[in-house]
């Protein structure tokens, strides 16, 4: 009986997959963006989702090419990838909630939705800051 060992996807593969998902979300956000333009709706909020999600996805895909070159231990590369993925996902979720509800999440107080969006933005910032720090460290160590 021959059994194949299933190879675990690399952090780079995860970055590409999640990046592609965010690009898809960003492109699909063009639909409510166009609708908002026509109906004088939340045009700015949907523009942020449309462009921000697409840019976040492209960033993840670009980082997939860099991840294998970082001079970091395996745990740090994994932490880099998952922090960047989670941070980007959380930012996109916050942007979508903000666009749907009108809660901007830019200041304390207000509705529970506004507070939730603010907390999501803060979590996204912390996660991407961790990932960016590891990126700089790994790039600085590369030959």
N, C-alpha and C positions, 0 to 999 in steps of 0.2 A: 504494500500500500504506500503510495507516494503522497506525502502531505506537503503543501506549500506553506512556507512561513509567510505570514502576512507582515509586510514591512510597514512600520509606523510612518505616517506622513511626517515629513520634515517641517520645522517651523516655517520654512519658506513656502511650502505647499499650502499651509494654513493661511499665511499672509495673502497668497494669490487668491485662494477661494473666498476668504472674507472680503478681500478687496473687490472681487468681481460682484459679490452680493451688494456691497455698498454702491458700486457704480450702477447696478440695476435699480436700486432704491432711488438713487439720484435721478436717473433717467425717467423712471416712472413718476417721480415728483414733478416732472415737467407737465404732466396732465393737469393736476390741480393748479400749478403755476399759470398755465395758459388760461384756465377757467377764471382764476383770480384777476388776471389782466382784463379779461372781457367783462367781468361783473363788478369791478372795483372792489374786490375782496382783499384778502391778506396777501397782496402781491409781494411785498418785501419778504415776509416770512417764508413763502413758498419759494422765492428766489434763493434764499439762504439754504433751504433744504435741497433744492435742485442742484445748486453749484457746490455747496459744502459737502454733500454726500458723495457726489461724483469725485471731487478733489480728494476726499478721504480715501475713497476706493483706489484711486490712482496712486496715492501715496503708499498704501499698503502693498500694491503690486510692485511699485518701484523698490520698496524696502525688501521685498522677497529676493531681489537680485543682490542686495548688499548683505543680507543676513549671513550667508555662508562665509563671507569674507571677514566678518568681525572676529577679532582675537579675544574671545571670551570663553569661559567654561560653558559646557553644554547647558547647565541649569540657568546661566545668565542669558544665553541666547533664547532659550525657551521663555524666560521671564520677559525679555525684550519683546518677543513676538506676541505673547499673550497679553501683555500690558498694552501694547499698541493696538491690537485687535479689540480688546475690551474697551479701551478708552475711545477708540473711533466709533464703535458700536453704540456706546453710551451717549456720545455727542450726537449721533444721528437720531437716536431715539428721542433725546431731549428736543432736537430741532423739529422733529415731526410733531411731537406733543405741543410744542409752542405754536407751530403753524396751524394745527387743527383747532386749538383752544383759544389762541390769542394771548396766552400767558407767556410773557417774555423771559421770565426767570432771571432778570438782570439785577434785581434788588430784593432785599429782605422784605417780608410782610406780604400783604395781599392774600390772594386765595391759596388754598392748599395745592392747587395745580401749579401756581407760580412758584411755590416753595419746592415742589417736586422737580420742576424743570431746573431751578437753581441748584438743587442738590445733585441732579444728574450732570449738569455742566461742571460742577466742582469735582465730582468723581471722575469725569472724563479728563479734566485737566490734570488731576493727580496721576492717573494711570498713564497718560501720554507723557507726562514729565518724567516718570520712572523710566519709561521706554526710551525717551530721548536721551536721558542721562546715560543709559547703558549703550545706546548707539554711539554717543560721543566717546565714551570710554573704549568701546570695542574698536572704533575707527582710529582712535589715537594709538592703540597698541598694534594696529596692522602695519606690516612693513611698507 
